[in-house]
Amino acid sequence: MKSPDKNLLISNDSTHSSPVSKLSRIVFRLTLTAALMGGLALSCLSSYASAQAQNVSEAVAEHPNWAQLPGELIRPDCVHEIPKGSRVEIGKAGNLTGDVTLNGALIAHYDSCPEQGIVTRQSAATPTAAKPEVATGNGLVEDDRYNAPLSASDNIDYLAGNWTVPAYPSEAGEQLIYLSNGIEPASHKWILEATLQYGYNGVWGGSYYSISAWLASTSVAYYSAPEFVLPGDSLTGYTNMTGEAGSTTYWDVVIADNSSGAYSGSSYWVSGQHWTWAYAGILQAYNLSACAEFPANGREVFSDSVVAHGFPYYAEINYPNWKGAIAGYGGPSCRFAVVAASGTLDF
């Protein structure tokens, strides 16, 4: 993982500024995003029923060498890093073609995974109450969400927000923690996600923080090149639509370290989805057996969240009805709470 190559930022000395709740700043950021490279961030989800079909802890025990991505347990040989500036193409029916292109040229092709992956995050449609169990936690812990009441021809086409890299956990074990923001379609089959990671996910990581962006399904997963970040660093994560043709929408997802200048992000196409769910903040935890294995400060604040729709005009949604959800992730019951209006997640 390296600091970003400044030559990859397309001219004009574009920088990543923090999102605010004014539409003029939204349009400004969208211009900056268009100047950035491509690559991608998505975490695919199945239905809640399939997530419940197999206990996550049992699945982890049965597949000890598989990679634990945000919301997905999958074979590590089915996880592929995508070079900056490249794009993963998705078929007209919304299926992955496996083709990766760079400047219009095919640079790689990946077939579907020979074994199906396992969903490890509950669908947003069906949260459950936290359980006071003292066991190993694996899955969604809590999030701050908004389901926008949009017509079938209208999507959430922009979401942005800020957060800070938290303190290291007081106890460093084998825990894996994801803190992210993003959007999801009404089908709950995908999530476009800018992600902060602590721990080893089966592909990279360790007792440090890194940022990356994902496109994943139970048959294949792609990620943008990860970058190191440090506690106290200011992050901005955003997802925005850059174009559309029929039912196909074009997206950029970027997570940037405003303190160091590091960033990770990508571009991709997706068809046949109606994007209505926004997430100001998401906390997932895996292989976690003690509250001290969460970041020591015990809180993450996802601030200045902006949601817009109506591409290509990007009309800001004023006063989204954010709601907090706490899921039964199976681990120890800690200080879990969500203050939805301020994007505050306590753990």
For each residue, the residues with C-beta under 8 A, 3 or more apart:
1: 204 210 225 226 227 228
2: 5 227
3: 227 260 261 262
4: 8 9 227 261 262 263
5: 2 8 84
6: 9
7:
8: 4 5 37 84 85
9: 4 6 13 14 35 36 37
10: 14 35 36 37
11: 14 35
12: 35
13: 9
14: 9 10 11 32 35 36
15: 32
16: 32 236 254 256 258 263
17: 25 28 29 32 236
18: 162 234 236 258 304
19: 25 26 29 160 161 162 236 238 304 305 306
20: 25 304 306
21: 304 306 316
22: 25 26 316
23: 26 27 308 314 315 316
24: 27 28
25: 17 19 20 22 28 29 306
26: 19 22 23 29 30 158 160 306 308 314 316
27: 23 24 30 31 314
28: 17 24 25 31 32
29: 17 19 25 26 32 33 160 238 240
30: 26 27 33 34 158 240 242 314
31: 27 28 34 35
32: 14 15 16 17 28 29 35 36
33: 29 30 36 238 240 242 252 254
34: 30 31 242 252
35: 9 10 11 12 14 31 32
36: 9 10 14 32 33 252 254 263 265
37: 8 9 10 84 85 265 266 267
38: 84 85 86 87 252 265 266 267 268
39: 82 83 84 85 86 87 213 224 225 253 264 265 266 267 268
40: 82 87 88 213 214 215 222 223 224 251 253 265 266 267 268
41: 182 192 193 194 195 212 213 214 215 223 224 239 253 255 265 266
42: 190 191 192 193 213 214 215 216 222 253 268 270
43: 69 70 71 72 121 182 190 191 193 214 215 216
44: 71 72 189 190 191 215 216 217 218
45: 51 71 119 121 123 184 188 189 190 191
46: 50 51 119 123 189 218
47: 50 51 123 188
48: 51 52 122 123 125 126 188
49: 52 53
50: 46 47 53 119
51: 45 46 47 48 119 120 121 122 123
52: 48 49 122
53: 49 50
54: 58 59 118
55: 58 59
56: 59 60 73 118 120 138 139 330
57: 60 61 135 136 138 330
58: 54 55 61 62
59: 54 55 56 62 63 73 118 120
60: 56 57 63 64 66 68 73 138 286 287
61: 57 58 64
62: 58 59
63: 59 60 66 73 75 118
64: 60 61
65: 76 202
66: 60 63 73 74 75 76 117 202
67: 73 74 75 76 79 201 202 203 221
68: 60 72 73 120 138 176 201 202 286 287
69: 43 72 73 74 79 201 214 216 221 223
70: 43 121 178 180 191 193 195 214 216 284
71: 43 44 45 119 120 121 140 191 216 284
72: 43 44 68 69 117 118 119 120 121 216 217 218 221
73: 56 59 60 63 66 67 68 69 117 118 119 120
74: 66 67 69 78 79 113 117 118 216 218 221
75: 63 66 67 78 79 113 114 115 117
76: 65 66 67 79 202 203
77: 113
78: 74 75 110 113 117 219 220 221
79: 67 69 74 75 76 202 203 216 221 222 223
80: 100 108 110 220 221 222 223
81: 222 223 224 225
82: 39 40 86 88 100 222 223 224 225 266
83: 39 86 102 107 225
84: 5 8 37 38 39 224 225 266
85: 8 37 38 39 102 103
86: 38 39 82 83 100 101 102 107 266
87: 38 39 40 100 101 102 266 267 268 269
88: 40 82 96 99 100 215 222 266 268
89: 96 97 99 100 101 268 269
90: 94 95 96 97 268 269 270 271
91: 94 95 96 97 271
92: 247 248 271
93: 271 272
94: 90 91 189 270 271 272 273
95: 90 91
96: 88 89 90 91 112 217 219 220
97: 89 90 91
98: 109 110 111 112 220
99: 88 89 106 108 109
100: 80 82 86 87 88 89 106 107 108 109 110 222
101: 86 87 89 104 105 106 107
102: 83 85 86 87 105 107
103: 85
104: 101
105: 101 102
106: 99 100 101 109
107: 83 86 100 101 102
108: 80 99 100
109: 98 99 100 106
110: 78 80 98 100 220
111: 98
112: 96 98 219 220
113: 74 75 77 78 116 117 218 219 220
114: 75
115: 75
116: 113 218 219
117: 66 72 73 74 75 78 113 216 217 218 219 221
118: 54 56 59 63 72 73 74 218
119: 45 46 50 51 71 72 73 218
120: 51 56 59 68 71 72 73 138 139 286
121: 43 45 51 70 71 72 139 140 284
122: 48 51 52 126 127 128 139 140 327
123: 45 46 47 48 51 126 188
124: 127 143 145 184 188 277 279 325
125: 48 188
126: 48 122 123
127: 122 124 325 326 327
128: 122 327 328
129: 326 328
130: 142 326 327 328 329 333 336
131: 328 330 333
132: 333
133: 330 331 332 333
134: 289 332 333
135: 57 289 330 331 332
136: 57 287 288 289 330 331
137: 141 285 286 287 288 289 329 330 331 332
138: 56 57 60 68 120 285 286 287 288 329 330 331
139: 56 120 121 122 284 285 286 327 329 330
140: 71 121 122 143 282 283 284 327 329
141: 137 283 284 285 326 327 329 331 336 347
142: 130 283 324 325 326 327 336 337 338 345 347
143: 124 140 279 281 282 283 324 325 327 338 345
144: 279 280 281 282 302 322 323 324 325 338 340 343 344 345
145: 124 277 278 279 280 322 323 324 325
146: 277 278 279 280 307 320 321 322 323
147: 276 277
148: 156 276 277 278 307 309 317 320
149: 276
150: 154 155 156 274 276 309
151: 154
152: 274
153:
154: 150 151 309 310
155: 150 241 249 274 275 276 309 311
156: 148 150 159 183 275 276 277 278 307 308 309 317
157: 240 241 249 275 308 309 310 311 314
158: 26 30 238 239 240 241 306 307 308 309 314
159: 156 181 182 183 238 239 240 278 279 305 306 307 308
160: 19 26 29 181 236 237 238 239 240 304 305 306
161: 19 181 236 237 238 280 281 302 303 304 305 306 343
162: 18 19 234 235 236 302 303 304
163: 179 181 196 235 237 281 300 301 302 303
164: 232 233 234 235 300 301
165: 196 209 229 230 231 232 233 235 257
166: 179 231 295 296 297 299 300
167: 231 295 296 297
168: 172 198 207 231 295 296
169: 172 175 177 198 292 293 294 295 296
170: 292 293 296
171: 290 292 293
172: 168 169 175 207 293
173: 287 288 289 290 293
174: 199 200 287
175: 169 172 198 199 285 286 287 288 289 293 294
176: 68 197 198 199 200 201 205 285 286 287 288
177: 169 197 198 199 283 284 285 286 288 294 295
178: 70 195 196 197 282 283 284 285
179: 163 166 195 196 281 282 283 300 345
180: 70 193 194 195 196 237 279 281 282 284
181: 159 160 161 163 193 194 237 239 279 280 281 282 302 305
182: 41 43 159 191 192 193 194 237 239 253 279 282
183: 156 159 191 192 239 275 277 278 279
184: 45 124 188 190 191 192 275 276 277 279
185: 188 189 190 273 274 275 276 277
186: 273 274 275 276 277
187: 190 273 274
188: 45 47 48 123 124 125 184 185 277
189: 44 45 46 94 185 273
190: 42 43 44 45 184 185 187 270 273
191: 42 43 44 45 70 71 182 183 184 279
192: 41 42 182 183 184 239 251 253
193: 41 42 43 70 180 181 182 213 214 239 253 282
194: 41 180 181 182 211 213 237 238 239 253 254 255 265
195: 41 70 178 179 180 211 212 213 214 237 255
196: 163 165 178 179 180 209 210 211 229 235 255
197: 176 177 178 201 205 209 210 211 212 226
198: 168 169 175 176 177 205 207 208 209 295
199: 174 175 176 177 205 206 207 286 287
200: 174 176 204 205 206
201: 67 68 69 176 197 204 205
202: 65 66 67 68 76 79
203: 67 76 79 223
204: 1 200 201 210 226
205: 176 197 198 199 200 201 208 210 226
206: 199 200
207: 168 172 198 199
208: 198 205 228
209: 165 196 197 198 228 229 230 231
210: 1 196 197 204 205 226 227 228 229
211: 194 195 196 197 226 227 229 235 255 256 257 262 263 264
212: 41 195 197 223 224 225 226 227 255 264
213: 39 40 41 42 193 194 195 223 224 253 254 255 264 265 266
214: 40 41 42 43 69 70 193 195 221 222 223 224
215: 40 41 42 43 44 88 221 222 223 266 268
216: 42 43 44 69 70 71 72 74 79 117 220 221 222 223
217: 44 72 96 117 220 221
218: 44 46 72 74 113 116 117 118 119
219: 78 96 112 113 116 117
220: 78 80 96 98 110 112 113 216 217
221: 67 69 72 74 78 79 80 117 214 215 216 217
222: 40 42 79 80 81 82 88 100 214 215 216 266
223: 40 41 69 79 80 81 82 203 212 213 214 215 216 226
224: 39 40 41 81 82 84 212 213 214 264 265 266
225: 1 39 81 82 83 84 212 264
226: 1 197 204 205 210 211 212 223 264
227: 1 2 3 4 210 211 212 257 262 263 264
228: 1 208 209 210 262
229: 165 196 209 210 211 233 235 257 259 260 262
230: 165 209 233 259 260
231: 165 166 167 168 209
232: 164 165 259
233: 164 165 229 230 257 258 259 260
234: 18 162 164 257 258 259
235: 162 163 164 165 196 211 229 255 256 257 258
236: 16 17 18 19 160 161 162 254 255 256 258
237: 160 161 163 180 181 182 194 195 253 254 255 256
238: 19 29 33 158 159 160 161 194 253 254
239: 41 158 159 160 181 182 183 192 193 194 251 252 253
240: 29 30 33 157 158 159 160 251 252
241: 155 157 158 244 249 250 251 311
242: 30 33 34 250 251 252 267
243: 249 250
244: 241 248 249 250 311
245: 248 250
246: 271
247: 92 271 272
248: 92 244 245 269 270 271
249: 155 157 241 243 244 269 270 271 273 275
250: 241 242 243 244 245 267 268 269
251: 40 192 239 240 241 242 267 268 269 270
252: 33 34 36 38 239 240 242 265 266 267
253: 39 40 41 42 182 192 193 194 213 237 238 239 265 266 267
254: 16 33 36 194 213 236 237 238 263 264 265
255: 41 194 195 196 211 212 213 235 236 237 263 264 265
256: 16 211 235 236 237 261 262 263 265
257: 165 211 227 229 233 234 235 260 261 262 263
258: 16 18 233 234 235 236 261
259: 229 230 232 233 234
260: 3 229 230 233 257
261: 3 4 256 257 258
262: 3 4 211 227 228 229 256 257
263: 4 16 36 211 227 254 255 256 257
264: 39 211 212 213 224 225 226 227 254 255
265: 36 37 38 39 40 41 194 213 224 252 253 254 255 256
266: 37 38 39 40 41 82 84 86 87 88 213 215 222 224 252 253
267: 37 38 39 40 87 242 250 251 252 253
268: 38 39 40 42 87 88 89 90 215 250 251
269: 87 89 90 248 249 250 251
270: 42 90 94 190 248 249 251 273
271: 90 91 92 93 94 246 247 248 249
272: 93 94 247
273: 94 185 186 187 189 190 249 270
274: 150 152 155 185 186 187
275: 155 156 157 183 184 185 186 249
276: 147 148 149 150 155 156 184 185 186
277: 124 145 146 147 148 156 183 184 185 186 188
278: 145 146 148 156 159 183 305 307 320
279: 124 143 144 145 146 159 180 181 182 183 184 191 282
280: 144 145 146 161 181 302 305 322 343
281: 143 144 161 163 179 180 181 300 302 343 345
282: 140 143 144 178 179 180 181 182 193 279
283: 140 141 142 143 177 178 179 300 345 347
284: 70 71 121 139 140 141 177 178 180 329
285: 137 138 139 141 175 176 177 178 288 293 294 329 331
286: 60 68 120 137 138 139 175 176 177 199
287: 60 68 136 137 138 173 174 175 176 199
288: 136 137 138 173 175 176 177 285 293 294 331 332
289: 134 135 136 137 173 175 293 331 332
290: 171 173 293 332
291: 294 332 334 335 347
292: 169 170 171 296
293: 169 170 171 172 173 175 285 288 289 290
294: 169 175 177 285 288 291 298 334 347
295: 166 167 168 169 177 198 298 300 347
296: 166 167 168 169 170 292
297: 166 167
298: 294 295 334 335 346 347
299: 166 344 345 346 347
300: 163 164 166 179 281 283 295 344 345 347
301: 163 164 342 343 344 345
302: 144 161 162 163 181 280 281 305 343 344 345
303: 161 162 163 342 343
304: 18 19 20 21 160 161 162
305: 19 159 160 161 181 278 280 302 320 322 343
306: 19 20 21 25 26 158 159 160 161 316
307: 146 148 156 158 159 278 316 317 320
308: 23 26 156 157 158 159 314 315 316 317
309: 148 150 154 155 156 157 158 314 315 317
310: 154 157 313 314 315
311: 155 157 241 244 314
312:
313: 310
314: 23 26 27 30 157 158 308 309 310 311
315: 23 308 309 310
316: 21 22 23 26 306 307 308
317: 148 156 307 308 309 320
318:
319:
320: 146 148 278 305 307 317
321: 146
322: 144 145 146 280 305 340 341 343
323: 144 145 146 340
324: 142 143 144 145 337 338 339 340
325: 124 127 142 143 144 145 338
326: 127 129 130 141 142 336 337 338
327: 122 127 128 130 139 140 141 142 143
328: 128 129 130 131
329: 130 137 138 139 140 141 284 285
330: 56 57 131 133 135 136 137 138 139
331: 133 135 136 137 138 141 285 288 289
332: 133 134 135 137 288 289 290 291
333: 130 131 132 133 134 336
334: 291 294 298 347
335: 291 298 346 347
336: 130 141 142 326 333 346 347
337: 142 324 326 344 345 346
338: 142 143 144 324 325 326 344 345 346
339: 324 342 343 344 346
340: 144 322 323 324 343
341: 322
342: 301 303 339
343: 144 161 280 281 301 302 303 305 322 339 340
344: 144 299 300 301 302 337 338 339
345: 142 143 144 179 281 283 299 300 301 302 337 338
346: 298 299 335 336 337 338 339
347: 141 142 283 291 294 295 298 299 300 334 335 336
